[in-house]
Amino acid sequence: MIDIRRVLFPTDLSDISRRAFGHALTLARFYQAEIELAYVVEPVGPAPAVTAAHPPFAVLDPEARGRLESELAELSRPARELANRVRGCNPWPGATAESPRGRIFIWRATALDEPFTAEPAEIVRAASGALAIATGAGLLLPREVQPENRRIMAWNAFLAGARMGPGARLGTPGQHA
């Protein structure tokens, strides 16, 4: 049997590409592979400097970035799908959410298959004691997040600084939490 570890998904963020992403995701799930997303634009000037505080994701044009964020940030999707997107889209954040303190990028996350009673996007305490995000199916436990225009940090450090606990809600970009 073929051993596929990575699926490269080039996209121009068009409707056709979005439909093709479903096929790439199915292939990646079947082989338990990572998805690497490639979005290329023609340069319009000197390339901006990229630092840890300003990831490559930030250099997308605003319209393309908005379409990608809306595609990646649906907390009503199953936790495992979101965790795979986060992992597969690295070195770009695989999901974003809106917190009371602004947008956060989710860089690393794990899906937890635990029973819970909460609406998608609500922060709940998992059986392990960790604070996770309820999704359409399962819990998403972010490991590393990045508040907009800040450095990447541990999820627990973000929650402590944002003063968010069980019952707090996250939203999708463009929507106030």
C-alpha positions as CSV (number, residue, x, y, z in Angstrom):
1,M,0.0,0.0,0.0
2,I,1.2,3.5,-0.7
3,D,2.4,5.4,2.3
4,I,1.3,9.0,2.0
5,R,2.4,11.3,4.8
6,R,1.6,14.7,3.3
7,V,-0.9,16.1,0.8
8,L,0.1,19.3,-0.9
9,F,-3.0,21.4,-1.6
10,P,-2.3,24.4,-3.9
11,T,-5.1,26.9,-3.9
12,D,-6.1,30.3,-5.4
13,L,-9.0,30.4,-2.9
14,S,-11.6,30.2,-5.7
15,D,-14.8,28.2,-5.4
16,I,-13.3,25.4,-7.4
17,S,-10.3,25.2,-5.1
18,R,-12.6,25.2,-2.1
19,R,-14.4,22.1,-3.5
20,A,-11.1,20.5,-4.3
21,F,-10.1,21.0,-0.7
22,G,-12.8,18.5,0.3
23,H,-11.1,15.9,-1.8
24,A,-7.7,16.7,-0.4
25,L,-9.1,16.5,3.1
26,T,-10.7,13.1,2.4
27,L,-7.4,11.8,1.0
28,A,-5.5,13.1,4.0
29,R,-7.9,11.5,6.4
30,F,-7.7,8.1,4.6
31,Y,-3.9,8.0,4.8
32,Q,-3.8,9.9,8.2
33,A,-1.6,12.4,6.5
34,E,-1.0,16.1,7.0
35,I,-2.3,18.7,4.5
36,E,0.1,21.4,3.4
37,L,-1.6,24.5,2.0
38,A,0.2,26.5,-0.7
39,Y,-1.2,29.9,-1.7
40,V,1.0,31.9,-4.0
41,V,0.5,35.5,-5.2
42,E,2.6,37.4,-7.7
43,P,4.8,39.9,-5.9
44,V,3.7,43.5,-6.1
45,G,6.8,45.0,-4.4
46,P,9.5,44.0,-2.0
47,A,8.6,41.1,0.2
48,P,7.8,42.1,3.8
49,A,9.9,40.9,6.6
50,V,8.3,37.9,8.4
51,T,8.8,37.4,12.2
52,A,7.3,35.2,14.8
53,A,5.1,38.1,15.9
54,H,3.9,38.6,12.3
55,P,3.4,35.2,10.6
56,P,3.5,34.5,6.8
57,F,-0.3,34.3,7.0
58,A,-0.4,38.0,7.6
59,V,1.0,38.8,4.1
60,L,-2.0,37.5,2.3
61,D,-4.1,40.2,0.6
62,P,-7.1,41.1,2.9
63,E,-9.8,39.5,0.7
64,A,-7.9,36.2,0.3
65,R,-7.1,36.2,4.0
66,G,-10.8,36.7,4.9
67,R,-11.9,33.9,2.7
68,L,-9.3,31.5,4.1
69,E,-10.2,32.5,7.7
70,S,-13.9,31.9,7.2
71,E,-13.1,28.5,5.7
72,L,-10.8,27.5,8.6
73,A,-12.7,29.0,11.6
74,E,-16.0,27.2,11.8
75,L,-16.1,26.0,15.4
76,S,-19.3,24.0,14.6
77,R,-17.2,21.5,12.7
78,P,-15.9,18.3,14.4
79,A,-12.9,18.8,16.7
80,R,-10.9,16.1,14.9
81,E,-11.3,17.9,11.6
82,L,-10.3,21.3,13.1
83,A,-7.3,19.7,14.8
84,N,-6.2,18.2,11.5
85,R,-6.6,21.5,9.7
86,V,-4.5,23.2,12.4
87,R,-1.8,20.6,12.0
88,G,-2.0,20.4,8.2
89,C,-2.0,24.1,7.6
90,N,1.2,24.8,9.6
91,P,3.3,27.1,9.0
92,W,0.1,29.1,8.8
93,P,-2.5,29.1,11.6
94,G,-5.1,26.4,10.8
95,A,-8.0,28.1,12.5
96,T,-8.9,31.5,13.9
97,A,-11.5,32.6,16.5
98,E,-12.7,35.8,17.9
99,S,-12.2,36.3,21.7
100,P,-13.4,39.3,23.8
101,R,-9.9,40.6,23.4
102,G,-9.7,40.3,19.6
103,R,-8.8,37.6,17.1
104,I,-6.7,34.6,18.0
105,F,-4.8,32.3,15.6
106,I,-4.7,28.6,16.6
107,W,-1.3,27.2,15.8
108,R,-1.4,23.8,17.5
109,A,-4.4,21.8,18.8
110,T,-5.6,18.4,19.8
111,A,-9.0,16.8,19.4
112,L,-10.5,15.2,22.5
113,D,-13.2,12.6,22.1
114,E,-15.0,13.3,25.3
115,P,-18.7,13.7,26.1
116,F,-19.7,17.3,26.9
117,T,-22.9,19.5,27.1
118,A,-22.1,22.8,25.5
119,E,-22.8,24.8,22.4
120,P,-20.0,25.0,19.8
121,A,-17.4,27.8,20.6
122,E,-18.0,27.5,24.4
123,I,-15.0,26.9,26.6
124,V,-15.5,23.9,28.8
125,R,-13.5,21.9,31.3
126,A,-12.4,18.5,29.8
127,A,-12.2,15.3,31.9
128,S,-8.4,15.9,32.1
129,G,-9.0,19.2,33.8
130,A,-7.8,21.2,30.7
131,L,-10.0,24.0,29.3
132,A,-11.1,23.1,25.7
133,I,-13.4,24.5,23.1
134,A,-16.7,22.7,22.4
135,T,-17.2,22.1,18.7
136,G,-19.8,20.4,16.5
137,A,-18.4,17.0,17.6
138,G,-15.9,16.6,20.4
139,L,-13.6,19.1,22.1
140,L,-10.7,21.1,20.6
141,L,-7.8,21.6,23.0
142,P,-5.6,24.4,21.6
143,R,-2.0,24.0,22.6
144,E,-0.5,27.2,21.1
145,V,-2.4,30.3,20.1
146,Q,-1.4,33.8,19.0
147,P,-3.5,36.8,19.8
148,E,-3.5,39.2,16.8
149,N,-0.3,41.3,16.7
150,R,1.3,39.4,19.7
151,R,3.6,36.4,20.0
152,I,2.6,32.8,20.0
153,M,1.8,31.5,23.5
154,A,0.5,28.5,25.4
155,W,-3.3,28.2,25.5
156,N,-3.4,28.3,29.3
157,A,-1.3,31.5,29.3
158,F,-3.7,33.1,26.9
159,L,-6.7,32.1,29.0
160,A,-5.2,33.4,32.1
161,G,-4.3,36.8,30.5
162,A,-7.7,37.1,28.8
163,R,-9.4,36.0,32.1
164,M,-11.5,33.4,30.2
165,G,-12.8,30.3,31.9
166,P,-15.5,27.7,31.6
167,G,-18.6,29.2,30.0
168,A,-16.8,31.9,28.0
169,R,-17.5,31.9,24.3
170,L,-15.4,32.4,21.2
171,G,-16.8,33.5,17.9
172,T,-15.7,33.3,14.3
173,P,-13.7,36.2,12.8
174,G,-15.8,39.3,12.1
175,Q,-18.3,38.2,14.8
176,H,-18.0,39.6,18.3
177,A,-17.7,36.9,21.0
